[in-house]
Amino acid sequence: MATSASSGYWCSAGGHSAGQVVSWTGALASRRALRGINIHWSYAPAEVKVLVSADGGNFEEAAGWRTNVRTEPSFEQAVMFAEVVSAKAVTILMRGPKAWGFFGIASATAISGPYPFMLVSGQAAVQEQCVVAKSHGVALQPCLDAIVAGDGSEVLTFSEGGQLQLVSGQCLAVVGGLLSVEDCQGQSVWSLTADGQVKHGNTCLSAGSNTELAAVDCTLASAEGASKFLRLQWLRVTQLPH
């Protein structure tokens, strides 16, 4: 694997075949508990996977292969792990060169605590749909519209206890099988699985018709293809000159 530092970012050698896997490894100064990694791509691959090592030598999967749907070469991507892991080193695996023919990483930053993000529905739509806070609970809304509104309704965080918190300070909850917004104390604990489900027990967040969101049995939601969500770090997408 060849690299180049002349342009200010790590760069692969180029000329990769479709199935060729290229790796980049970064070492931490000391072992840390990580929730994920934020990658600032200079030239993104079609797919990315992340491995971690607690001892700097033996690596295991922390996030499986996921497809980058963005078409521009440069942006920031938060790859979150299904659970907190202990890591001294992180390896980013890349495959599938796009039109630019190689891979480039400007920086990679460990995510070790709660941080603001947006949840984007994986369902096909003319505009990307984000989970946003509404007076009656939560719903889907075009992400750009929510950001332009400037009220932070699209901003979510996972608390230390695993609650999914809205900008209002309230948390997403399942009460009597129904999705609702309640005070956070003692409320539902959620997790984002490796395949993109936002899960509470056997219940998953599911996109319904129009802008509706519901709490649905995970198996049923998966079969309907309505339970896939992508977590994007809030307001950190950039376009670099190229």
N, C-alpha and C positions, 0 to 999 in steps of 0.2 A: 504494500500500500504506500504510494508516494504522496507526499504532502508538499505544500508550498506556503511560505509565510510572507512572500513579497507583497501580497495585496491586502494584508491585515486580517486574514481569516484562514482557517484550515481548509484545504481543498484536496479532493481526491485526484487521482491521476487522469481520470476520464477514459472514454472508450469502453465503458462497462457494458457487458451483455445484460439482457433483460433479467436474468435470474441471478446474476453475480451479486454477492453480499459484500459490502464494504463496511469496515468498522472504524470507529473513533473511540478512544478510551481516555477518560479523565480521572485523575486521582484526587481525593480530598485530603486535606491536611491531617484530619483525624476521622475516626469512624463517627457517623452521624445517623440519626433516624430521619429517613426521607419519605415524603409523601409523593414525590414526583420530581420531574426535571423540566426546566423551561429551556427550550432550544431556540436560539435565534438563527434561523437559516439564512445563509447568503444565497445558496442554491439548493433548494429542497429536493428530496427524492420522491418517488411515487409512494414508497412505503417505508415505515420506520418501526423499529423494535428496540426495547431497552433491556439490558442486563445489569445486574448489580452484584458486587462482591463485598462480603463483610470482612474478608481478610486480604483483599487486594490481588488474590490469585485464583480463587474458585468462584465462578460466576453462575448466576441462575437468573431465569427470566423474571422481570418485574412488570413488564408490559408487553403483550404479544404484538404481532404484526398489525399495523393499522394503516389505512390508506389516507394519504393527503389529497383532499379534494380541491384545495386551493390551486389556482392556475398560475399565479405569479411566483417568481423564483424566491423572493425574500419576504419572510414574515416570521413572527414568533409563535411557537407552538408549545403549549403546556401538556406534557405527557404525564398523566397521573397514574399512580399505582393503585391496585385494588386494596392494598393494605399498607400500613407503614412498614418500611424495611430498614434494616441496619446496613449501612454501606460505607465502604472506604474507597471504592472505585466504581465508576459507572461506564458502561460501554453502550454506545449508540450504534445500532446496525441499520444499514441503509441498502435499499435495492430499488431497481426500476428507474433508470435515468430518464429525465424528461428532455425537452427540446435542447436544453443547454448542455447535456451530455456528461455532466459530472456533478459531484456533491460538494457543498461548501457550508461550513459552520462558522458563524461569527463569534458565538459564545454559547455556553451551556451553564445554567445556574441551577443549583439544587433548590428544591422546594421542601422546606422542613416544617412549615406551620400554616395556619389558616391564611387564605389569600382570596381576594375578590375574583369572581369569574362569571361567565355567562354560560347558560345551558342552551345549546342549539339543537333543535329537533333534527333527527336524521331522515325524516320524511321528505320526499321530493316536493319542492315548492318553487314558485317563481322567485321569491325572496327568502333568504334564510330566516327561519322562525325561532325566536328566543322565548324562553320561559320568563315571564314578567309578573311582578306583583300588581294586583288589581284590588279595588276596594272590597270585592267579594272573595278574594283568594288569589289564585294564579291562573294565567292563561297564556296562550301563544300570541306573539305579535312580531311583525317584521323587525329584525334586530336593528336595522338602521334607523327605523322610526323611533324605537325605544331609546337608542343612544342620543339621537338628535333632540328628543324631548328633554333630556338633561335632568330628569328627576331621580335617576338611579334605580328605576324600577326593574331593570334587567340585571342588577348586581346581586349576586348570591355569595354566600360563604359557608363552608363547613366549620362548625364550632369544634372546639377541642373534644366535646362529647359526642360528635357525629351528627348533631342536628343541622338541618339545612335552613340557614337563616336568611331572611329577606332584609332589604335596606331599612325597613320599618323597625327592625329589631325583633319581630315575631318570627316564628318558625313554621315550616311546612309540616303538617301533621296528617295522620290518618285517624279519623274518629268515626267509629261505627261503620267502617269500611268505606267512608267517603273522604275525599281530599279536602283539607281545610287549612286555615292559618290560625295559629294559636300562640299564646305566650310560650316561650321556649322551655321553661322549667319542666322537666319530666316528659318532654315530647319525643316524638318518633326519631329514632336513629336511622340515618340513611347512609348508603354507600354507593359509589359508582363502580360497577363491575368492569372487567377488562373488555367485555363486548358492548359496553355503552349503556347498560341498564341502570337506572337510578332506583335503588332497591331498598325496601324496608321489610324485613322478614321475607315472606313469599309474595309481597305486594310490590308492584313496580309502577313508576310514573309512566303514563301512556298518553300519547297525543290522539285525541278523538277527532270528530268532524269539525270543520271550521277552526276555531281557536280554542276549543275545549281541551282541558287536561283532566285526567281521572286517575284514581288508584285502582289498578287492575291486577288480577292474578298474573304473575310473571310469565308462566308458561303460555297463557292465553295471549298476553300482550306481545310476546315474542313471535307467536304464530301469526299474529295480525301485522307484524312488522311496524308496530307503532311505539315501541319502547326503547328505541335507540336515540341516545343523546350524546352530543360532543361537548366537552367542557373546554371553553376557551378562556384564557386569562384575560381579565377585563381591561379593555382599552390599551392593549399592548401590541396590537398588530401594526407593523410598520412596513413601508416600502422604501428600500434603499436604492440609490442610483446604480445603474448597471448599463 
